[in-house]
Amino acid sequence: MGSAASTIRSEAAVDALASAWQTLPAASRHRVLQARSLDEAARDLALAHDLLGPDGGISAAAEVVGSAEQVTTQATEQATVSETLAGQGPSVEVDVERARDSKLLGVAYGWVVNNLVDIAFSRSHTKHSLRLKVRLKNDINNLDFRDLKEVLGCTETGIGYRKICPRDGKLDCSIVDGLFGQGDSAKATVFMSWVWRYRVREVITALQNWYASLDRPGKQFVWWCFFCNNQYRLQEKESSDSLAEAFGNNLMQVGRMLITLDKLLGSQYSKRAWCLFEVWVALNMNISIEICLSQEGIDHFQALTAQGELDLNDCLKVDSRSAEASQQEDLDFIMRKMAGQHDEVDRKVKKALLDLLSRLSRELSRSTAEVSLSAPEQLQCMLALLEKGQERAKQASGKHVIILLGNTGAGKSTLINYLSGCKMIATRDAKGKLVVMVADSSEVGEQALIGHSHLSETDMPNLFPVGELILCDCP
């Protein structure tokens, strides 16, 4: 403090505040605990007093507190208020509905892409986060989420520091709860499956590529464990069983999973036990699964494609028996869950990932092929397509062929998949539109690529043998 007088006045303010606090029931303490300064706490106490009825003691305390001088910085003030009140009686009473909603909050896509790194830099002002500030300045390309956790997740510079957690009524909350009320967190629209060791740049570019691929993306809020789990509580080590239960409940409620890959060859994703477990659970729940790839991964894909060396089957290795986890307890838990089912897990997860990657590779191939062609190149392309068409005509020669005709979106490819024995499910896309697609748990993989936009996924007639018949899917 600047002087002895101001010290005495501030101490008197804190004592008065504590005395007033004792007279309030637990349900009225929530807003006061969120106060950023002694003056703000005094106003909230006075408001609580007006709601509870006349009490000169509270009014007097509020008047004393309201006259106190500011205590150095806003951060110091909030810590003083919170620590003073935290020791007075029980924690804030938990609102069951608010606690339930809190667990389903997602972080805003726009906040992550536009603000995350800048906010981490601005909060790196304590001794323990000095190393991160140096990395943010000089080595941002290798920054990972374990670095960000030091600043944003579970320390005194965290976004949820000294804010009430609506899940247990105690101080220190998750990042999404810390952001709640300012438009940067809301009910999650997608559940992200990822790897903690990913670099920040990899995840952000993957999310940008995913968002750009959506037809009408709108506002997206991502259930992402880094932001949604209370990292302060995880410091106290939550059991693997409770984490898995929370994961399953949240995934079911959100109803849509986004797998995030850092790269195609040698991705960390298929080596991590939690990731394989998450995909396996999503498949068993018939949850809609999407996939996104970092810009580095896309650049690598395009290089492999140009060299004619892309083999998705070689890109992806799934071996749940040798999967890894950061915590031995987590690994033991997942291995118990998969006991006796490793072969099934590997088969189902690999098939789902290959189907998703195949779809992604077709989309990427199409985007890279959209270039201007000279007249000779156009002629060469037409001749190649004619030759390919003649080969397919030979395959159908002398056989019963059923030709499916209709506008784009009529359901031709969907019908072929159904008649081919694929397991079909109805789900909702990113816009909330009801669509029919091949289930990730289907024993028969997707035969005809199904599109859910106004653009056709079929560029020339394709043939699909079904028993003695051949189904012909036309553009």
HELIX and SHEET records of a PDB file:
HELIX    1   1 ALA A    4  GLN A   22  1                                  19    
HELIX    2   2 ALA A   26  SER A   28  5                                   3    
HELIX    3   3 HIS A   30  LEU A   33  1                                   4    
HELIX    4   4 LEU A   38  LEU A   52  1                                  15    
HELIX    5   5 GLY A   56  GLY A   66  1                                  11    
HELIX    6   6 GLN A   74  ALA A   86  1                                  13    
HELIX    7   7 VAL A   96  LYS A  103  1                                   8    
HELIX    8   8 TYR A  109  SER A  122  1                                  14    
HELIX    9   9 LYS A  127  SER A  129  5                                   3    
HELIX   10  10 LEU A  130  ASN A  138  1                                   9    
HELIX   11  11 ILE A  140  ASN A  142  5                                   3    
HELIX   12  12 PHE A  145  LEU A  148  1                                   4    
HELIX   13  13 LYS A  149  GLY A  153  3                                   5    
HELIX   14  14 ILE A  175  LEU A  179  1                                   5    
HELIX   15  15 VAL A  200  SER A  213  1                                  14    
HELIX   16  16 CYS A  225  CYS A  228  1                                   4    
HELIX   17  17 GLN A  231  LEU A  234  1                                   4    
HELIX   18  18 SER A  240  VAL A  254  1                                  15    
HELIX   19  19 TYR A  269  LYS A  271  5                                   3    
HELIX   20  20 ALA A  273  ASN A  284  1                                  12    
HELIX   21  21 GLN A  295  ALA A  306  1                                  12    
HELIX   22  22 LEU A  312  CYS A  315  1                                   4    
HELIX   23  23 SER A  320  SER A  322  5                                   3    
HELIX   24  24 GLN A  328  MET A  338  1                                  11    
HELIX   25  25 HIS A  342  ALA A  369  1                                  28    
HELIX   26  26 ALA A  375  ALA A  396  1                                  22    
HELIX   27  27 LYS A  412  LEU A  419  1                                   8    
SHEET    1   A 6 SER A 185  LYS A 187  0                                        
SHEET    2   A 6 LEU A 105  ALA A 108 -1                                        
SHEET    3   A 6 PHE A 221  TRP A 223 -1                                        
SHEET    4   A 6 VAL A 190  SER A 193  1                                        
SHEET    5   A 6 ARG A 256  LEU A 261  1                                        
SHEET    6   A 6 SER A 288  LEU A 293  1                                        
SHEET    1   B 3 HIS A 400  LEU A 404  0                                        
SHEET    2   B 3 LEU A 469  ASP A 473  1                                        
SHEET    3   B 3 ASN A 462  VAL A 466 -1                                        
SHEET    1   C 2 MET A 424  ARG A 428  0                                        
SHEET    2   C 2 LEU A 434  VAL A 438 -1                                        
END                                                                             
